[in-house]
Amino acid sequence: MKLCIAEKPSVARDIAKVLGATTPKQGYMEGNGYCVTWTFGHLCTLKEPHDYGPQYKSWNLFLLPIIPQNFGIKLIPNKGVENQFKVIERLVEECDEVINCGDAGQEGELIQRWVLQKAKCNKPTQRLWISSLTEEAIKEGFANLKPAEDYKNLYLAGNARAIGDWLLGINATRLFTKKFGGNKAVLSIGRVQTPTLAMLVQRQKEIDAFTTEEYWELKTKYRDVIFNAAIDRLKTLERAEKGLEYLKVNPFEIVSFEIKEGKEKNPRLFDLTGLQVEANKKYGYSAENTLNYIQSLYEKKHVTYPRVDTTYLSESLYPKIEGILRKMTPYQDLIVPLLQEPIPKSKAVFDDTKVTDHHAIIPTEVTPAQNLTREEKFIYDLIAKRFISVFYPECKISNTLVEGKVGTIPFKTSGKQILEPGWRAVYAKEPKEESTDKEKEKEEEQTIPEFVVGETGPHEPMIHQGKTSPPKPYTEATLLRAMETAGKQIDDEELREMMKNNGIGRPSTRANIIETLFKRKYIEKKRKNLIATQTGIQLIDTIEDELLKSPELTGEWEFKLRKIESGEYEANQFKDELIQMVTELTKKVVDGKGKVINLEEEKPQIQEKKKREPAVKKELQSWEETQCPKCKNHNLMKGKTAVGCSDFKNCGFKVSFEIFGKKLSDKQLMDLVLKGKTSKLKGFTGHPENVTEGVVTLSPEFQIILSS
């Protein structure tokens, strides 16, 4: 008997169906010589400090650093986990061969290896490695199973990452909490979390320290075209007025006129970070929500594996592209022009040297029916249009640059025109993105007539008054890009691709890091902007060690983890380096001066419409002043049968007063919305599995769950 272990029940069902293992059993499926079982994501975790000795139960500064001689794993203490593990353990004992069908990535490899290690597996093991869950992909994967040994370095990198995060997280968190927490709260430190917070704090300080200054610029209108004086901004109105007087008495003369034709490259296919950035910019979705939506689309077989960090496809996929495009029936008006000629095989799309475990996110040949949520439809649409657009021609443009002068003062203007839309035709019907610099955009869009060098004429000079702007706060989109490039501001896509090896965090973990910062109350969201709280600022100010808060240095660790994955670096060396760092850090902090971080509860910020941030108070707050937990952009409102988002049409969040046959009180509903769960309740009469008591929780997808 061959035992297949998938990462979750839904994936196990897809695999079992293809293999013909259709007989359901307790915790697995059986048939055709196969047993197919599953984990629930992580069943095992690294042991906690107290598992290595009872002395570590209490947080004691002088027992730090905690460095186990050998890192052990244990089952997550949960009845469901324990029962499922017993099933896996028995099947491992009974089988002839194991096929690891875990998620095809570093985390998926780690999850499965820990479970097999805990189950004391010594059976021959093979690896299923697939990029989508379609029937065709699963069949192809089973026809090309790989030896488990091929993925050993992937496991070593995942294990080194987990141990590194444990060493730094456990020790630094206890260290800073005991030294600076004043026994009031936990000060959480993490390998990726802390440098990410440091970037937000740095930006916050730049904004707070910024002093707005007024400036004046000289402009003039000649033949209905606005020209800007090509001189430094003027610091006083008096100087600007003198300049204006000078302009009034001199004619305008054209010095040069140049038209250059150019091309705008096609956008790249999406990796996970690119998709999260686009979804945040366009729809305001958080990185975590976008990850949930794309994961759901993957499990519904509509898109390929999402947790990727490449924007390229492998060359072997080229023959399948036309077939995928033909199946995308809702987009046929955009696809028909493409199919008139062979699909171009561009190196900007197909490049084996840029693809490692997986390729970029693209649609599969399974086109969505009506089973998608509104959010999933939007995410699928982003992926589908991006996929179509990369095969269109480049966009042809003309750039016009005109230089002139009034007396001795130089002037210039420029304009851009689209000659052939190319790939832009895919997005022609979409609303134009709002520009942050309306003035500049207006001038770029002006139609520029034919000018002749040497021509002169009357003009209409004017003064433009402006104010300097502070640096922009991070949004989730710009923070994700900053994490990807270890804090460096890089707009060029090719250069950004090269920087990915040194980014902080991994595409699949960055969303979780941002959510952790929210949960710890180190950052908060105001509209789309991410703002460091006073607690977050104080925590970063307290950390003197640059290693803990430097994105560049954390990026170097990430680079080493990738080298472990490719077999170019020893996992034990990485662990030894972190042990040395933690040991030195502990000594420095223990011997240093102590101070207490003031962890006062922050007063709710007044938002634009004078609506307060939701806060748990003794006196029950009203629904109208409670922020929607899903979109976080609107407040809630109470109807006759349910509480829902005031922008329900777009957001879709709603909780009924009656849940599984029990009517919840306002207090219980408020707990569910604010805390994500209620206390333990009794009296449920309408649960499909006849559960009558338990805790009502909101899942990450905002579904209602009753757990006994």
GITA-V92818 format. One record per helix or strand of 2 or more residues. SS is the DSSP state (@ for helix, = for strand). FROM is the first residue (numbers start at 1). TO is the last residue. If there is no record, write none. Layout:
ss from to
SS FROM TO
SS FROM TO
//
This chain:
ss from to
= 2 6
@ 9 19
= 23 25
= 28 31
= 34 38
= 44 46
@ 49 51
@ 54 56
@ 61 63
= 73 75
@ 79 94
= 97 101
@ 106 118
= 124 127
@ 135 143
= 146 147
@ 148 180
@ 193 209
= 214 222
= 225 229
@ 237 248
= 252 264
@ 272 283
@ 287 299
@ 315 327
@ 329 335
@ 338 340
@ 352 354
@ 374 389
= 395 406
= 409 420
@ 422 427
@ 438 444
= 456 457
= 460 467
= 474 475
@ 476 484
@ 493 502
@ 507 519
= 523 526
= 529 532
@ 534 542
@ 546 549
@ 551 565
@ 571 591
@ 623 625
= 635 638
= 642 645
@ 648 651
= 654 656
= 658 659
= 662 663
@ 666 675
= 677 682
= 693 698
= 704 707
//
